[in-house]
Amino acid sequence: MTPTQILLTLTILLIVINTLIQLFKKPPQANDAVASGLDGLKAELSRVDPLVRNEFAINREAGQRQAREGREELSANLSNISNQLSKSLVEQGNSQKQQLEIFSNFLQDFTKGNEQRFEKLIATTDSRQEAFTRQFAESLKELNEQLRIKFNDLLVKQDQTKNDTEIKLEKIRDTVELKLKTLQEDNHAKLEQMRVTVDEKLQGTLEKRFNESFTLISQRLELVHKGLGEMQTLASSVGDIKKVMTNVKSRGVMGEYQLHNLLEDLLTNEQYGRNVKTKSGSAALVEFAIKMPNNNNLDKVLWLPVDAKFPREDYEALVDAYEAGDAENLDALRRAFKNAIIKNAKDIKEKYVDPPNTTEYGIMFLPFESLYAEVLRTQGLFELLQREYKIIITGPTTLSAFLNSLQMGFRTLAIEKRSSEVWEILSVVKTEFGKFGTVLEKTKKKLQEATNTIDQAGVRSRAIERQLKNVQTLPGFDQEQIADGFEEAVEEIEEDLTSESPNL
């Protein structure tokens, strides 16, 4: 709908509304006039309606015509704009092409100019470099010549200095060797004195130990003679052995007696104890206990309990079965013997083994080798006692070997104990030798100071010699007085040297 149509419609609506308002304002008496007016209005509207419709149709055609003309005009304008834009782009491309050709020509000219400049610069640089190389070679040659001359002078001075230094070092070496020889003689004398002292102490200790050992051996020999004298009494008592074997207490006494003889023969009285209480909180006394070293604690005794056991009934029954060939009862007798040995081992462990007051293991002594062999013959018994009960089974021969090894260990411990004293003496010697090294270092410093002082005196002497080189003997002076004055000057220089190094 066009703006004209809208305006016309609004005008008609306003007229209708105004007419209706006027009609409602009039009194009822004028209804007839209103009706007649409405009829006239209807006739007018009937007349205006075709006109409005024709006007709307005309306006619609005009609008369509105007839109078509606008589209054609817009198409023509776009075509013109496209043509103008293509023409403008072509002109702009031609212009840019011309500018690029101009710039390319300029760049070629600029490149040629730079190449020419570079060629000139390279030529100039080469010429300057050649000149600099020639000048540098000449300077280097002159410098080498000067260095060669100075080096030759330096070699001459160095040879002279070397000769002077060798002479001074020779004097210093002679002095140092003399001092060192004196110090070595003193040290040798001191070390010899210390060695004599150590030898005297060691000799006295060894003589004391030997005397004690010989005294002990003499006592043992006296006991042996006494025992030989009692052998007759022992021979007369052989008939009573059967009775002794049948009594348990007597059998224990016999094993204890045999064990005591072995300990007494192979160890000293200080190395074992008898009827020792080894377990704290228990009143049980072990028959014998060997004193063992307790690491570095020499004040506390570590006991090794040794107890003699003899399961006679089980052993004799087992031997009788062997001799009779009784295979039926042999296994039972072996088990009974094994249980008896285990019971004795358990008894030793519970009564006497108490670490750290004792060793971790104890020793069960069997008085007969055949009895010991039967324990070894029983499979696994020896290992079981060691593993479960910490008990070592020994016979007379085995215990003797064990005691011999212990005796060797005791001797080694004694030697180590005595060697600690030797090490203490050697540590004192080491300390004194360190002090000697300090004194020697101080002596070296003093000798160096003396050498420096001698060098200073030499410099002064050469200075005096240079001053007096062209001086001749003056007439009218007493040469003896001059010599006396020179000797006084030398004495003053010596006093100055002595005051600078008073300890030399």
Secondary structure as UniProt FT lines:
FT   HELIX           3..25
FT   HELIX           28..30
FT   HELIX           31..236
FT   HELIX           238..240
FT   HELIX           241..246
FT   HELIX           248..266
FT   HELIX           269..271
FT   STRAND          272..276
FT   TURN            280..281
FT   STRAND          286..292
FT   TURN            295..296
FT   STRAND          302..308
FT   HELIX           312..324
FT   HELIX           327..352
FT   TURN            355..357
FT   STRAND          362..365
FT   HELIX           369..377
FT   TURN            379..380
FT   HELIX           381..388
FT   STRAND          391..394
FT   HELIX           396..467
FT   TURN            468..470
FT   TURN            475..476
FT   HELIX           479..500
FT   TURN            502..503
//
